Amino acid sequence: LGNTDSQATESRLKQLIEREPSPQLYQTLGNLYADKSRWHDAQAAYFEAWRGAPDNADYAFNLAVSLDQLRQYPAALTYYEKALASGGMHRFDRAQAEARVQQLKAVR
């Protein structure tokens, strides 16, 4: 049943995006995919969210995490750095992001 709910939610989000795309809707869709470990789909949705609001640190961070999960480490590093450079409010753990940046830089 939970899978059916997830599929219905995914379908509804896609309909809403088709009607009126917004970074928030793409972010929500990306979160849905990430919860299911559908990292390629999550990365694509997070990219669209970030593209629509490139100053949003949380969008950059989530894009970085999805790229990290896909082992696209140079690209992940870029978006972790963008997330950390963005000013304003954010929900991600800054210390965790900084630690991951250092790890990725160490293996370059």
Secondary structure as GFF3:
##gff-version 3
##sequence-region A 1 108
A	DSSP	alpha_helix	2	19	.	.	.	ID=ss1
A	DSSP	alpha_helix	23	35	.	.	.	ID=ss2
A	DSSP	alpha_helix	39	52	.	.	.	ID=ss3
A	DSSP	alpha_helix	57	69	.	.	.	ID=ss4
A	DSSP	alpha_helix	73	85	.	.	.	ID=ss5
A	DSSP	alpha_helix	94	106	.	.	.	ID=ss6
###
